[in-house]
Amino acid sequence: MDKIRSIENGERWLIAGSTGCGKSYLSSRLASLYASNANVLYFDSKNEGTGKAISIKTANDKIKSIITGNGQTYRIKFDGLDPGDDEVSSDLFSAIMRFPSRKVNIVLWFDEAFSIPDTPALRRIFTQGRSKGVSAIACAQRPVGIPRVMVSEATRYCVFNLNDKRDRDTVGAFVKGGVSEKPRFRFDYYDVLTDERINNIKVT
């Protein structure tokens, strides 16, 4: 069994699978493995996380301290349904990208990617964020319904069981060999950077 022991800043993960498969647990382990004590912005659309939640507007107001802090997790209650969510999320993502690269040390963790508005600012995070040191973890039950850039620009994929062929095809378009209907183990893992596919991997 191969093991993931550390993750470099700037990587982008897609964690896909049906309800109850273990996406949230896996993504929490991944967030803890990012190098250099990265700060985590946890977009908690289900309001199931622990600790006090802040609004995305508050996160935007505090973005300088969040970006330059050391190993803190900030839980943001955000479901994408409130009027103006597109604008405030765009403001936050744009503020992150305006920081000099050497000062950015942040992981954006989206527990339900479908709740995140597909905006130019989000697309810039996923297409240009790696060079700035911005990392991302996107979880999705239905990859077909999330911003496509979260799928196309991922550097690593963990794919649990996906019941709908449209979801398998959405992810499979970017995964070597496609996505299996039933993963041999808990999930299939694919690393774009090394062109490697592993069917039995453990996050430690």
Residue, then its C-alpha position, 0 to 999 in steps of 0.5 A: m500500500d502506498k502512503i501520502r505523508s506530506i503535500e506541497n503548497g499549491e496543490r489542488w485536490l478533487i475528492a469525489g464520491s457519494t454521500g457517506c463515503g468518507k470525503s470529509y474525513l479524507s479531506s480533513r486529513l489532507a488539509s493537515l498534511y500541507a507543508s509549512n503550517a499552512n492556514v486553512l479556510y474551511f468553507d463549511s456549507k453544511n455547518e457541521g464543523t466544530g468551533k466558531a464560524i465566521s462569515i465570508k465577509t469577515a474572512n475578507d476583512k481579516i484576509k491579511s492576518i489569515i494569509t500570513g498566519n501560522g497553521q490556523t483553521y478558519r471555518i466559514k459558514f457559506d452555502g452560496l445561497d444568500p444574495g451577493d454570495d457571488e460578489v463576496s466570494s469573488d472579493l475574497f478570492s481576488a484579495i488572496m491572489r493580490f498578495p505577493s507570492r512569497k507571503v501566501n500560505i493558505v489552503l482553500w477547503f470546500d466541503e461541498a464544491f457545488s455551493i461555490p459560485d463559478t466566477p472569474a475570481l474562482r477560476r483564477i484561483f484554480t488556474q493561477g493559484r499554484s504559482k502563488g502558493v494557494s492550495a485547494i481541496a474540493c469535495a463533490q458528491r456530483p462532480v457534473g454540477i460543480p465549477r468545471v475548473m475544480v475538476s480540470e485543474a486538479t493535480r490529484y484526484c481521490v475518487f470514491n464510488l460515483n453512482d451516476k455515469r455523468d459524474r464518472d465521465t466528468v472526472g474521467a475526462f481528466v483521469k488517465g484510464g477513466v474512472s471505474e464504476k466500483p473502486r477496487f478499494r475505498f477510492d482510486y487515486y490519480d496524480v497528474l504531476t507524476d502521471e500515476r494511478i494507484n488503487n490502494i493508497k493510505v493518507t497518514 
